[in-house]
């Protein structure tokens, strides 16, 4: 299962996995991330995500394209969980890790983990 990974501007460390369309009309990858070298998704993520969630994510910046399978692992989430959400909804939201301190946040979030 192929998906694009996008960084959400609303919160640091929030990522959105979006299932890549399974049509022949999908163009080739849009290039590579200059930092990681990973392929960037070439499809529009907003065609899958409901408008109410689009506002919550803010701007989505493409990070990479992945091919998911049960044999592989991801750093912070279970592959099976991501694949199930992609099959059901077409997207998966990876929340920031617990304890992440946001120094600009209004208390008590800015104090979490301190």
C-alpha positions in Angstrom: 0.0 0.0 0.0 1.5 3.3 -1.1 0.9 6.5 0.9 2.2 10.0 1.1 3.4 11.5 4.4 2.7 15.1 5.0 3.8 17.4 7.9 1.0 19.4 9.4 1.8 23.0 10.2 -0.7 23.2 13.1 1.5 21.3 15.6 5.1 20.3 15.6 5.7 16.5 15.1 2.2 16.0 13.7 2.1 14.0 10.4 -0.7 12.9 8.1 -0.4 9.7 6.1 -2.7 9.7 3.0 -3.4 6.7 0.8 -2.1 7.3 -2.7 -4.8 6.9 -5.3 -4.7 3.6 -7.1 -5.3 4.9 -10.6 -3.1 4.9 -13.7 -3.6 8.7 -14.0 -1.4 9.4 -10.9 1.7 11.3 -12.2 5.2 10.2 -11.3 6.6 11.4 -7.9 6.9 15.2 -7.6 10.6 15.0 -6.8 12.7 14.3 -3.7 12.9 15.9 -0.3 16.2 17.8 -0.4 17.0 16.9 3.2 16.0 13.2 3.4 16.2 12.2 -0.3 12.8 10.5 0.0 10.4 10.7 -2.9 7.6 13.3 -2.5 4.0 12.5 -3.2 2.6 13.8 -6.4 -1.1 13.9 -5.5 -3.3 16.4 -3.8 -3.9 15.4 -0.2 -6.9 17.6 0.3 -9.0 15.4 -2.0 -9.1 12.8 0.7 -9.3 14.8 4.0 -12.7 16.3 5.1 -12.7 20.1 5.2 -13.2 20.3 9.0 -9.9 18.3 9.5 -8.1 20.4 6.8 -8.4 23.5 9.0 -7.2 21.6 12.1 -4.0 20.4 10.3 -3.1 23.8 8.8 -0.8 23.6 5.8 0.3 20.1 4.7 3.9 19.9 3.5 4.9 16.8 1.6 7.7 14.8 3.4 7.9 11.5 1.5 6.2 8.6 -0.2 6.2 5.2 1.5 5.2 1.7 0.5 3.7 0.1 3.6 3.6 -3.6 4.3 3.2 -5.7 7.5 6.9 -6.7 7.2 8.1 -3.2 7.7 8.0 -0.9 10.8 7.5 2.8 11.4 9.3 4.8 14.1 6.3 6.0 16.2 3.2 4.1 15.1 2.2 0.5 14.2 2.2 -0.2 10.5 -1.0 -2.4 10.9 -2.8 0.6 12.5 -1.8 3.0 9.7 -2.7 0.5 7.0 -6.2 -0.2 8.6 -6.9 3.6 8.8 -5.8 4.1 5.2 -8.0 1.3 3.9 -11.0 2.6 5.9 -10.7 6.4 5.8 -7.9 7.1 3.3 -5.8 8.9 5.9 -4.1 8.5 9.3 -3.0 11.2 11.7 0.2 10.7 13.7 -0.1 12.9 16.7 3.0 14.4 18.4 4.7 12.2 21.0 3.5 12.6 24.6 5.7 14.9 26.7 6.6 17.1 23.8 7.1 20.6 25.3 5.8 23.5 23.4 7.4 26.6 24.9 5.0 28.9 23.1 1.9 27.1 24.4 -0.4 28.5 27.0 0.0 26.7 30.4 -0.4 23.9 31.3 0.6 22.5 27.9 3.8 24.6 27.9 4.7 23.0 31.2 4.0 19.4 30.3 7.0 17.2 30.8 8.9 19.9 32.7 
